[in-house]
Amino acid sequence: MAPLPETIRTFIVGILIGISIVLTYYFHAVLSVGAVFSHFFYIPIILAALWWGRRGISVAFFLGGLVLISHFLLRTDVGTVNDYGRAVMFVVVAIVIAWLSERLKRQQKDTERERDRAQGYLDVAAVLLVVINADQTIGLVNRRGCELLGYREDELVGKNWFDVAIPERNREDARQVFARMISGAATTSPTDEIVIVTKDGDERTLIWKEAVLRDAGGRITGVLGSGKDITERIRAQEALQNREAQLRTIVENLNEGLGVFDLDGHPLQWNRAARESFGLFGFESAPGNVSEFDSLFEFTTTDGTVLPVEEWPLSRVLRGEQIRDVEVRTRRIGTDRQRVFNYGGTLVRGAGGSPFMAVVTFTDITDRKEAEEALLAANEVANLYLDIMVHDINNANAIALGYSEILAEDLEGTNREMIQKVRSAVSQSIEIIQNVSTIRRLRSLTPPLRPVDLDAVIRAEIRQHRETDIRYDGRPVTVLADDLLPEVFTNLVGNSIKFGDPDVTVAIRVEDQDGEVLVSVEDTGPGIPDDVKPALFSRFRKGKSSKSGKGLGLYIVRMLVTRYGGSIRVEDRVPGATEEGAAFRFTLKKAAREEPETPAIPEARPPM
């Protein structure tokens, strides 16, 4: 049931008070009831006043006093005007008091509205606000404080602040600080940070401010505390510090030298390896200013060309270049101390994309370069001796072949067969030397691939075997290869002739295949057994025939085809019929049409 409106309730109280007064005089004057007994009718007046509110008690006493005074001062004859006048007087007095009470109620509501408005302001605040009474209880806490602590407002108000919100280890010290503020010995908290504990037991760190509260008389009634939660910021700072410590440890333990520079080129940090590198030049500490470098060091390329300052690795990085594997010979001016370093570097950019520092790394490769140069010199000497040996052996082979050919014309029968075997052995020697030379060229630095006229290469190889039936439907096609492409056809066609019958037929086909060309070299020879095919292209893997060489020819073919980005396989010329001949098929990449074609001319070979 909804409560009666205040105005109606006040009017009812006034009527009850008036009726009670009339009844009191009626029983006292008309029925001659004793004055003491008749005064019991004042009880409804008191009860009605109590129903009115706490202020009704004062009203009841006031009206009761008026009744007593009127009883002794006014006439008590029943039915006189004075009796009704007194009743009306009390009703008027009750209405006046009710009107005054209504004004007080409105003032109270205005005060409550102001209080609620202030509470709303506090709730909007993004920080914890709490009023701690002098007895350490919570008098007021805003919404943010409730959210932060994890309690409802009714669970906090009236509770001891220190027991609820302060960790036990800090509780006694916090109480002592609070006591000093309540006593007036201190007006603010001595610390800018405190730790609070939430309902779930989680600890939060706050930036904390406190101020004493005083009443109208200047007496301290409590403390107003405000706190901003900085827990996540502190945790982020700790995580950042840990990450920085990790990175610092990693950088310091790198075997690669590292220097950090500002955008003007001034060093900000050198790691351990960098400082040790400067020690190799006789420095006790790393230079602290970029202007010193020009007068201390000379930078040159590995071939001895002096680099101007603007072409130094750091200068290039500061211009925005990202450098990698830049080899620079560094010499300390005025001394014979020099080292070769491999440089890398880049600008470091912030979240907005703007650079804020440069990082340069360098690795001392002096020992490696010296070893490479020594190895290169040794290779040059070895190649010189190998060239001399190949030249001399080829000359000897050519002489042996010439004399054996002359002898073969004059010999008959068994002697002629023996001289043919000598010629065959010399031919194998020539083949071995040719294969070794090819492998040596393969092992050297790989030149870039270029367009090669495949048709010209195939026709040049066919001209080397005019006595053999080689069928080829020529058509122009350009592939990516180099000067060693003729070796592929030399070995494949040579194998077909060597292992085939005297009347063997070789067919060469070239077909388009998805941006590549498929080349097939087929023969009508004895074929290749299935158990030999998987390892046929391995190094030093010889065939089962007595005519097999040293196992290098097909190994070279596979290396070259792979070098050109293709693949090779061996199959039966007639599927399922091994004895019907072999078919070598390999792919080569087509060259772009706009690139110039370069025919690969095979090197002159001694007669086989």
Solvent accessible surface area in square Angstrom, and as a share of the most:
residue,aa,sasa,rsa
1,M,230,1.03
2,A,83,0.64
3,P,121,0.76
4,L,77,0.38
5,P,78,0.49
6,E,38,0.17
7,T,91,0.53
8,I,86,0.43
9,R,52,0.19
10,T,9,0.05
11,F,116,0.48
12,I,59,0.30
13,V,3,0.02
14,G,2,0.02
15,I,67,0.34
16,L,75,0.37
17,I,1,0.00
18,G,3,0.03
19,I,89,0.45
20,S,6,0.04
21,I,1,0.01
22,V,70,0.40
23,L,70,0.35
24,T,4,0.02
25,Y,19,0.07
26,Y,99,0.38
27,F,53,0.22
28,H,40,0.18
29,A,30,0.23
30,V,62,0.36
31,L,90,0.45
32,S,93,0.60
33,V,32,0.19
34,G,44,0.42
35,A,34,0.26
36,V,122,0.70
37,F,112,0.47
38,S,1,0.00
39,H,52,0.23
40,F,119,0.50
41,F,49,0.20
42,Y,25,0.10
43,I,82,0.42
44,P,58,0.36
45,I,2,0.01
46,I,79,0.40
47,L,107,0.53
48,A,6,0.05
49,A,0,0.00
50,L,84,0.42
51,W,113,0.40
52,W,11,0.04
53,G,26,0.25
54,R,211,0.77
55,R,92,0.34
56,G,0,0.00
57,I,78,0.40
58,S,78,0.50
59,V,14,0.08
60,A,7,0.05
61,F,156,0.65
62,F,103,0.43
63,L,0,0.00
64,G,18,0.17
65,G,29,0.28
66,L,48,0.24
67,V,2,0.01
68,L,79,0.39
69,I,98,0.50
70,S,7,0.05
71,H,35,0.15
72,F,158,0.66
73,L,138,0.69
74,L,74,0.37
75,R,125,0.46
76,T,51,0.30
77,D,67,0.35
78,V,73,0.42
79,G,47,0.45
80,T,31,0.18
81,V,127,0.73
82,N,64,0.33
83,D,23,0.12
84,Y,138,0.53
85,G,35,0.34
86,R,7,0.03
87,A,12,0.09
88,V,91,0.52
89,M,76,0.34
90,F,0,0.00
91,V,37,0.21
92,V,77,0.44
93,V,31,0.18
94,A,3,0.02
95,I,84,0.42
96,V,71,0.41
97,I,28,0.14
98,A,9,0.07
99,W,139,0.49
100,L,85,0.42
101,S,7,0.05
102,E,38,0.17
103,R,109,0.40
104,L,82,0.41
105,K,47,0.20
106,R,121,0.44
107,Q,99,0.44
108,Q,77,0.34
109,K,112,0.48
110,D,63,0.33
111,T,90,0.52
112,E,68,0.30
113,R,136,0.50
114,E,95,0.42
115,R,149,0.54
116,D,79,0.41
117,R,129,0.47
118,A,49,0.38
119,Q,38,0.17
120,G,31,0.30
121,Y,149,0.57
122,L,45,0.23
123,D,27,0.14
124,V,123,0.71
125,A,29,0.23
126,A,87,0.67
127,V,44,0.25
128,L,0,0.00
129,L,24,0.12
130,V,0,0.00
131,V,30,0.17
132,I,0,0.00
133,N,52,0.27
134,A,48,0.37
135,D,96,0.49
136,Q,39,0.18
137,T,29,0.17
138,I,1,0.01
139,G,32,0.31
140,L,46,0.23
141,V,1,0.01
142,N,1,0.00
143,R,131,0.48
144,R,74,0.27
145,G,0,0.00
146,C,15,0.09
147,E,107,0.48
148,L,17,0.08
149,L,0,0.00
150,G,43,0.42
151,Y,48,0.18
152,R,147,0.54
153,E,82,0.37
154,D,102,0.53
155,E,42,0.19
156,L,0,0.00
157,V,63,0.36
158,G,47,0.46
159,K,99,0.42
160,N,39,0.20
161,W,5,0.02
162,F,7,0.03
163,D,75,0.39
164,V,30,0.17
165,A,0,0.00
166,I,8,0.04
167,P,8,0.05
168,E,138,0.62
169,R,157,0.57
170,N,50,0.25
171,R,55,0.20
172,E,106,0.47
173,D,94,0.49
174,A,26,0.20
175,R,59,0.22
176,Q,101,0.45
177,V,39,0.22
178,F,8,0.03
179,A,55,0.42
180,R,123,0.45
181,M,0,0.00
182,I,40,0.20
183,S,85,0.55
184,G,38,0.36
185,A,69,0.54
186,A,19,0.14
187,T,77,0.45
188,T,84,0.49
189,S,19,0.12
190,P,103,0.65
191,T,61,0.35
192,D,87,0.45
193,E,85,0.38
194,I,32,0.16
195,V,41,0.23
196,I,0,0.00
197,V,30,0.17
198,T,18,0.11
199,K,108,0.46
200,D,137,0.71
201,G,49,0.47
202,D,56,0.29
203,E,62,0.28
204,R,37,0.14
205,T,24,0.14
206,L,0,0.00
207,I,57,0.29
208,W,6,0.02
209,K,117,0.50
210,E,26,0.11
211,A,50,0.39
212,V,28,0.16
213,L,57,0.28
214,R,129,0.47
215,D,57,0.30
216,A,119,0.92
217,G,76,0.73
218,G,35,0.34
219,R,160,0.58
220,I,22,0.11
221,T,48,0.28
222,G,1,0.01
223,V,0,0.00
224,L,64,0.32
225,G,0,0.00
226,S,31,0.20
227,G,2,0.02
228,K,118,0.50
229,D,35,0.18
230,I,6,0.03
231,T,7,0.04
232,E,102,0.46
233,R,126,0.46
234,I,42,0.21
235,R,108,0.40
236,A,61,0.47
237,Q,88,0.39
238,E,90,0.40
239,A,59,0.46
240,L,105,0.52
241,Q,114,0.50
242,N,89,0.46
243,R,144,0.53
244,E,76,0.34
245,A,46,0.35
246,Q,102,0.45
247,L,97,0.48
248,R,128,0.47
249,T,80,0.47
250,I,101,0.51
251,V,31,0.18
252,E,45,0.20
253,N,100,0.51
254,L,63,0.31
255,N,142,0.73
256,E,66,0.30
257,G,2,0.02
258,L,21,0.11
259,G,0,0.00
260,V,17,0.10
261,F,8,0.03
262,D,38,0.20
263,L,85,0.42
264,D,109,0.57
265,G,1,0.01
266,H,71,0.32
267,P,21,0.13
268,L,106,0.53
269,Q,73,0.33
270,W,31,0.11
271,N,0,0.00
272,R,80,0.29
273,A,9,0.07
274,A,0,0.00
275,R,106,0.39
276,E,97,0.43
277,S,16,0.10
278,F,15,0.06
279,G,38,0.36
280,L,88,0.44
281,F,5,0.02
282,G,37,0.36
283,F,35,0.14
284,E,184,0.82
285,S,84,0.54
286,A,20,0.16
287,P,9,0.06
288,G,60,0.58
289,N,58,0.30
290,V,42,0.24
291,S,80,0.52
292,E,71,0.32
293,F,23,0.10
294,D,80,0.41
295,S,79,0.51
296,L,40,0.20
297,F,7,0.03
298,E,49,0.22
299,F,16,0.07
300,T,14,0.08
301,T,41,0.24
302,T,59,0.34
303,D,120,0.62
304,G,47,0.45
305,T,79,0.46
306,V,89,0.51
307,L,34,0.17
308,P,66,0.41
309,V,66,0.38
310,E,98,0.44
311,E,70,0.31
312,W,22,0.08
313,P,3,0.02
314,L,29,0.14
315,S,24,0.15
316,R,61,0.22
317,V,0,0.00
318,L,54,0.27
319,R,127,0.46
320,G,42,0.41
321,E,63,0.28
322,Q,129,0.57
323,I,9,0.05
324,R,180,0.66
325,D,103,0.53
326,V,31,0.18
327,E,56,0.25
328,V,3,0.01
329,R,55,0.20
330,T,5,0.03
331,R,72,0.26
332,R,60,0.22
333,I,81,0.41
334,G,74,0.71
335,T,52,0.30
336,D,132,0.68
337,R,113,0.41
338,Q,80,0.36
339,R,59,0.21
340,V,2,0.01
341,F,6,0.03
342,N,27,0.14
343,Y,20,0.08
344,G,13,0.12
345,G,11,0.11
346,T,52,0.30
347,L,25,0.13
348,V,43,0.24
349,R,130,0.48
350,G,33,0.32
351,A,123,0.95
352,G,80,0.77
353,G,39,0.38
354,S,76,0.49
355,P,43,0.27
356,F,109,0.46
357,M,47,0.21
358,A,0,0.00
359,V,27,0.15
360,V,6,0.04
361,T,31,0.18
362,F,17,0.07
363,T,50,0.29
364,D,51,0.26
365,I,10,0.05
366,T,10,0.06
367,D,101,0.53
368,R,117,0.43
369,K,32,0.13
370,E,101,0.45
371,A,60,0.47
372,E,78,0.35
373,E,89,0.40
374,A,65,0.50
375,L,111,0.55
376,L,107,0.53
377,A,51,0.40
378,A,56,0.44
379,N,67,0.34
380,E,103,0.46
381,V,77,0.44
382,A,56,0.43
383,N,59,0.30
384,L,104,0.51
385,Y,143,0.54
386,L,42,0.21
387,D,65,0.34
388,I,83,0.42
389,M,97,0.43
390,V,24,0.14
391,H,111,0.50
392,D,76,0.39
393,I,61,0.31
394,N,44,0.23
395,N,67,0.34
396,A,56,0.44
397,N,14,0.07
398,A,57,0.44
399,I,103,0.52
400,A,38,0.29
401,L,15,0.07
402,G,33,0.31
403,Y,141,0.53
404,S,4,0.02
405,E,94,0.42
406,I,102,0.52
407,L,85,0.42
408,A,7,0.06
409,E,126,0.57
410,D,109,0.56
411,L,50,0.25
412,E,136,0.61
413,G,49,0.47
414,T,95,0.55
415,N,80,0.41
416,R,96,0.35
417,E,112,0.50
418,M,113,0.51
419,I,18,0.09
420,Q,80,0.36
421,K,147,0.62
422,V,71,0.41
423,R,62,0.23
424,S,58,0.38
425,A,60,0.47
426,V,17,0.10
427,S,20,0.13
428,Q,74,0.33
429,S,36,0.23
430,I,3,0.01
431,E,42,0.19
432,I,56,0.28
433,I,20,0.10
434,Q,37,0.16
435,N,12,0.06
436,V,58,0.34
437,S,29,0.19
438,T,4,0.03
439,I,21,0.11
440,R,71,0.26
441,R,83,0.30
442,L,14,0.07
443,R,145,0.53
444,S,63,0.41
445,L,169,0.84
446,T,88,0.51
447,P,60,0.38
448,P,118,0.74
449,L,64,0.32
450,R,66,0.24
451,P,15,0.09
452,V,0,0.00
453,D,32,0.17
454,L,0,0.00
455,D,22,0.11
456,A,31,0.24
457,V,1,0.01
458,I,0,0.00
459,R,106,0.39
460,A,9,0.07
461,E,2,0.01
462,I,40,0.20
463,R,129,0.47
464,Q,90,0.40
465,H,28,0.12
466,R,188,0.69
467,E,145,0.65
468,T,22,0.13
469,D,65,0.33
470,I,23,0.11
471,R,148,0.54
472,Y,32,0.12
473,D,135,0.70
474,G,31,0.30
475,R,87,0.32
476,P,121,0.76
477,V,14,0.08
478,T,20,0.12
479,V,0,0.00
480,L,47,0.23
481,A,0,0.00
482,D,7,0.03
483,D,80,0.41
484,L,6,0.03
485,L,0,0.00
486,P,6,0.04
487,E,22,0.10
488,V,0,0.00
489,F,0,0.00
490,T,21,0.12
491,N,16,0.08
492,L,0,0.00
493,V,0,0.00
494,G,23,0.22
495,N,30,0.16
496,S,5,0.03
497,I,47,0.24
498,K,60,0.25
499,F,60,0.25
500,G,9,0.08
501,D,82,0.43
502,P,149,0.94
503,D,117,0.61
504,V,9,0.05
505,T,26,0.15
506,V,0,0.00
507,A,17,0.13
508,I,3,0.01
509,R,113,0.41
510,V,19,0.11
511,E,83,0.37
512,D,86,0.45
513,Q,78,0.34
514,D,147,0.76
515,G,55,0.53
516,E,49,0.22
517,V,0,0.00
518,L,18,0.09
519,V,0,0.00
520,S,1,0.01
521,V,0,0.00
522,E,18,0.08
523,D,11,0.06
524,T,63,0.36
525,G,5,0.05
526,P,82,0.52
527,G,18,0.17
528,I,26,0.13
529,P,61,0.39
530,D,94,0.48
531,D,102,0.53
532,V,17,0.10
533,K,33,0.14
534,P,116,0.73
535,A,30,0.23
536,L,15,0.07
537,F,21,0.09
538,S,44,0.28
539,R,120,0.44
540,F,120,0.50
541,R,128,0.47
542,K,107,0.45
543,G,30,0.29
544,K,152,0.64
545,S,54,0.35
546,S,117,0.75
547,K,103,0.44
548,S,15,0.09
549,G,22,0.21
550,K,107,0.45
551,G,17,0.16
552,L,13,0.07
553,G,13,0.13
554,L,20,0.10
555,Y,19,0.07
556,I,0,0.00
557,V,0,0.00
558,R,97,0.36
559,M,40,0.18
560,L,0,0.00
561,V,0,0.00
562,T,86,0.50
563,R,47,0.17
564,Y,1,0.00
565,G,38,0.37
566,G,17,0.16
567,S,69,0.45
568,I,29,0.15
569,R,105,0.38
570,V,18,0.10
571,E,61,0.27
572,D,20,0.10
573,R,77,0.28
574,V,60,0.35
575,P,122,0.77
576,G,81,0.78
577,A,19,0.15
578,T,36,0.21
579,E,119,0.53
580,E,73,0.33
581,G,0,0.00
582,A,4,0.03
583,A,0,0.00
584,F,8,0.03
585,R,42,0.15
586,F,0,0.00
587,T,13,0.07
588,L,0,0.00
589,K,89,0.38
590,K,73,0.31
591,A,12,0.10
592,A,44,0.34
593,R,230,0.84
594,E,149,0.67
595,E,66,0.30
596,P,107,0.68
597,E,103,0.46
598,T,53,0.31
599,P,67,0.42
600,A,2,0.01
601,I,128,0.65
602,P,23,0.14
603,E,110,0.49
604,A,104,0.81
605,R,51,0.19
606,P,45,0.28
607,P,104,0.65
608,M,126,0.56
